[in-house]
Amino acid sequence: MEQTKRFYDFCIPYNKDDKLMRAILNELVELGYKTIAIDQSFDHSKKEAGKRGSEVFPEPHGIEHLRKEFANKLRILQRITILYVDANVAHAMSVSLNLRKFNLIAGQPKTDAALTHCCTAFNGDIITFDPAAGSRLLVQRKPYIIAVRRGIYFELKYAPAIADSNNRKDMIKVAQNYCTKGKSRNIIFSSGAAHEFQLRGPYDVANLAFIFGLSEDQGKNAIDRSCRQLFLRAESRRLGKTIMFVKGEGPIVFSDSSDDNQSEEENTDEMDALVTEAATEEDERENSQANKRLKVA
């Protein structure tokens, strides 16, 4: 399993311009991020009709050169965001081999029915929305609770809010909806930054919790602990059943029940011997005192 360190940003949109990507990654390093995910979007509702029943999802973009360049600075994951309108996406996801090559899978529903499916049956890790695309869907309480129980996380992006005031209003509205319906559980913060000037430091992002209706601890977890739990959940989904080997750093001591019983018997015998010895000393002391009284008499 890949090791990750805080802080996290699980939405860095992919760009073909390597110069721009390097500028964004360098800015992330300077701000203190250690684990990030490069995102690519795919609109399932616009898939070709001839590809029905076959592989419809794209392969991950080639970013091996970026991973080598930032090997000691960043852990770079790959993520796909699937835009869809109905539950037909479930079959395409179940037979896809390309999806298994991504570390993270996010769903971006475009209708209310798709939002309900995303919370209750979507085989992914993240539920996101794009205010720039006009997505203003509000989740209901029951689907939200089901999503939390399934280990699904809801994503809030701050870069679109920086770029446009209308996007900021929509994002605050959705965040307040999460607070009302599900007490802002399973929330993560991502940037969604297309430019390095849209990035902010981890502690500045955590302070967004006060605007979005989260507590201080929830704001800190949204860029740290919750992201780590999300990554572990995604790895378990991607790898399935695996064998784990645990290596100890010190000697391992095994205790046997027979040894425990023997030690208990030895302790009991020692206690009996001490009691007997004490009783004998007490008898001798009483006899000596009695002899002294007789001599005096």
C-alpha positions in Angstrom: 0.0 0.0 0.0 1.2 3.5 -0.8 2.2 5.6 2.1 0.8 9.1 2.4 1.6 12.2 4.6 -0.4 15.3 5.4 -1.5 17.6 4.0 -3.8 16.5 1.2 -5.3 18.1 -1.9 -7.3 15.5 -3.9 -8.3 17.6 -6.8 -5.7 19.2 -9.1 -7.2 19.3 -12.6 -4.9 17.8 -15.3 -3.4 20.1 -17.9 -1.5 19.1 -21.0 0.9 22.0 -20.4 3.8 20.5 -18.3 5.1 23.9 -17.5 1.8 24.9 -15.8 1.6 21.5 -14.0 5.1 21.9 -12.7 4.3 25.4 -11.5 1.2 24.1 -9.6 3.1 21.2 -8.1 6.0 23.4 -6.9 3.5 25.8 -5.3 1.9 22.8 -3.5 5.3 21.8 -2.2 6.0 25.3 -0.9 2.6 25.5 0.8 3.3 22.3 2.7 1.2 19.7 0.9 2.5 16.1 0.7 -0.2 14.1 -1.0 -2.2 15.3 -4.0 -4.3 13.8 -6.7 -4.3 14.8 -10.4 -7.9 14.8 -11.6 -9.3 14.1 -15.1 -13.0 14.4 -15.9 -15.2 12.1 -18.0 -18.8 12.8 -18.9 -20.5 9.4 -19.1 -23.7 11.0 -20.4 -21.8 12.0 -23.6 -20.3 8.6 -24.3 -20.5 7.2 -27.8 -23.5 4.9 -28.4 -21.3 2.3 -30.2 -19.2 1.8 -27.0 -22.2 0.5 -25.0 -21.2 -2.7 -23.2 -17.4 -2.2 -23.8 -14.7 0.0 -22.2 -16.0 3.5 -22.1 -13.7 5.1 -19.5 -10.3 6.5 -20.5 -7.0 5.4 -19.3 -5.1 7.6 -16.8 -2.9 10.3 -18.3 0.8 9.6 -18.4 2.3 11.5 -15.4 5.2 9.2 -14.6 7.7 11.9 -15.4 6.0 14.2 -12.8 6.1 11.4 -10.2 9.8 10.9 -10.8 10.5 14.6 -10.7 8.6 15.1 -7.4 9.3 11.7 -5.9 10.8 13.0 -2.6 8.4 15.9 -2.3 4.9 14.8 -3.3 2.9 11.6 -3.4 1.0 12.0 -6.7 -2.2 10.0 -7.0 -4.5 9.8 -10.0 -8.3 10.4 -9.8 -11.2 10.4 -12.3 -14.4 12.4 -11.9 -17.4 10.8 -13.6 -20.2 13.1 -14.6 -23.5 11.1 -15.2 -27.3 11.5 -15.2 -28.7 8.1 -14.3 -27.8 4.7 -12.8 -26.8 3.2 -16.1 -23.2 4.2 -15.2 -23.1 1.3 -12.6 -22.8 -1.4 -15.3 -20.1 0.4 -17.2 -18.1 0.8 -14.0 -18.5 -2.8 -13.0 -16.9 -4.1 -16.3 -14.3 -1.4 -16.7 -10.6 -2.2 -16.4 -9.4 1.3 -16.7 -11.1 2.5 -13.6 -9.0 0.1 -11.5 -5.9 2.0 -12.6 -7.1 5.2 -10.8 -6.4 5.7 -7.1 -9.6 7.7 -6.5 -13.0 7.7 -8.2 -15.4 10.6 -7.8 -18.9 11.0 -8.9 -20.5 14.3 -10.1 -24.2 13.8 -10.5 -26.1 16.0 -12.9 -29.6 15.2 -11.8 -31.5 14.5 -8.5 -31.8 10.8 -9.4 -28.1 10.6 -10.1 -27.4 12.3 -6.7 -29.5 9.7 -4.9 -27.8 6.9 -6.7 -24.4 8.4 -6.0 -25.1 8.4 -2.2 -26.7 4.9 -2.1 -25.0 2.7 -4.7 -22.2 4.5 -6.5 -19.0 2.4 -6.4 -16.6 5.3 -5.8 -15.1 7.3 -3.1 -16.1 11.0 -3.5 -19.2 12.9 -4.2 -18.4 16.3 -5.7 -20.0 19.2 -7.6 -18.9 21.9 -9.9 -20.5 25.3 -9.2 -19.0 26.6 -12.5 -21.1 24.1 -14.4 -24.3 25.2 -12.7 -24.6 22.2 -10.4 -26.8 23.2 -7.5 -28.2 19.9 -6.4 -29.1 19.6 -2.7 -28.9 16.2 -0.9 -31.6 14.9 1.4 -31.0 13.6 4.9 -31.5 9.9 4.3 -29.2 9.6 1.2 -26.6 11.6 3.1 -26.6 9.3 6.1 -26.4 6.2 3.8 -23.4 7.8 2.0 -21.6 8.3 5.4 -22.3 4.8 6.4 -20.8 3.5 3.1 -17.7 5.6 3.7 -18.3 8.1 0.9 -16.9 11.6 1.3 -18.4 14.9 0.1 -15.9 17.3 -1.5 -15.9 21.1 -1.3 -13.7 23.0 -3.7 -12.5 26.5 -2.8 -10.7 27.6 -6.0 -14.0 28.1 -8.0 -15.2 30.3 -5.2 -12.1 32.5 -5.4 -12.5 33.0 -9.1 -16.2 34.0 -9.1 -18.6 35.4 -6.5 -21.6 33.4 -7.9 -19.7 30.2 -7.5 -18.9 31.3 -3.9 -22.6 31.7 -3.1 -23.4 28.3 -4.6 -20.6 26.6 -2.7 -21.7 28.1 0.6 -25.2 27.0 -0.1 -24.2 23.4 -0.7 -22.0 23.4 2.3 -24.8 24.7 4.5 -27.0 21.9 3.0 -24.4 19.4 4.1 -24.4 20.9 7.6 -28.2 20.9 7.9 -28.8 17.4 6.5 -25.8 15.5 7.8 -24.0 17.7 10.4 -21.1 18.1 7.9 -19.8 14.6 8.4 -17.3 13.1 5.9 -16.3 16.4 4.3 -13.0 17.0 2.6 -11.6 20.3 1.2 -9.9 20.3 -2.2 -8.7 23.1 -4.4 -9.7 22.3 -7.9 -7.1 25.0 -8.8 -6.3 25.4 -12.5 -3.6 27.9 -11.7 -1.0 28.2 -8.9 -2.4 31.6 -7.8 -5.6 29.9 -6.8 -3.9 27.7 -4.2 -4.0 28.4 -0.5 -2.1 27.0 2.5 -3.5 24.1 4.5 -4.3 26.2 7.6 -6.0 28.9 5.5 -8.2 26.2 3.9 -9.0 24.7 7.3 -10.3 28.1 8.4 -13.0 27.8 5.7 -14.8 25.6 8.2 -16.3 28.7 9.9 -17.9 29.8 6.6 -19.1 26.4 5.6 -20.7 25.5 9.0 -18.1 23.0 10.2 -16.5 22.9 13.6 -12.8 23.7 14.1 -11.9 20.0 14.3 -13.9 19.1 11.2 -12.1 21.8 9.3 -8.7 20.4 10.3 -9.8 16.8 9.5 -11.1 18.0 6.1 -7.5 18.4 4.9 -5.8 15.7 7.0 -7.5 12.8 8.8 -10.6 12.5 6.7 -8.4 12.5 3.5 -6.2 9.8 5.0 -9.3 7.7 5.8 -10.6 8.3 2.3 -7.4 7.1 0.8 -7.4 3.9 2.8 -11.0 3.2 1.9 -10.2 3.8 -1.8 -7.2 1.4 -1.6 -9.4 -1.3 0.0 -12.0 -0.9 -2.8 -9.3 -1.0 -5.5 -7.3 -3.9 -4.2 -10.0 -6.0 -2.7 -9.0 -8.9 -0.4 -5.3 -8.9 0.2 -2.8 -10.6 2.5 -1.0 -8.4 4.9 2.3 -9.2 6.7 3.1 -7.4 10.0 6.7 -7.1 11.0 7.5 -6.5 14.7 10.5 -4.3 15.8 11.1 -6.2 19.1 11.0 -9.8 20.4 7.7 -11.5 20.5 6.8 -13.3 23.8 4.2 -16.0 23.7 2.5 -17.1 27.0 1.2 -20.6 27.5 -1.8 -21.3 29.8 0.1 -24.2 31.4 3.0 -21.9 32.3 0.5 -19.4 33.8 -1.1 -22.2 35.9 2.3 -23.4 37.0 3.4 -19.9 38.0 0.2 -19.4 39.9 0.7 -22.7 41.8 4.3 -21.6 42.7 3.0 -18.3 44.0 0.4 -20.0 46.1 3.0 -22.4 47.7 5.2 -19.4 48.5 2.4 -17.6 50.2 1.5 -20.7 52.3 5.1 -21.1 53.4 5.2 -17.5 54.5 2.0 -17.8 56.4 3.2 -21.0 58.2 6.5 -19.4 59.1 4.8 -16.3 60.5 2.5 -18.6 62.6 5.5 -20.5 64.0 7.2 -17.3 65.0 4.1 -16.1 66.7 3.8 -19.4 68.7 7.4 -19.3 69.8 7.0 -15.6 70.9 3.9 -16.6 73.1 5.8 -19.6 74.6 8.8 -17.4 75.6 6.5 -14.8 77.2 4.7 -17.6 79.2 8.0 -19.0 80.5 9.1 -15.5 81.7 5.8 -15.2 83.7 6.5 -18.5 85.4 10.0 -17.5 86.4 8.7 -14.3 87.9 6.0 -16.1 89.8 
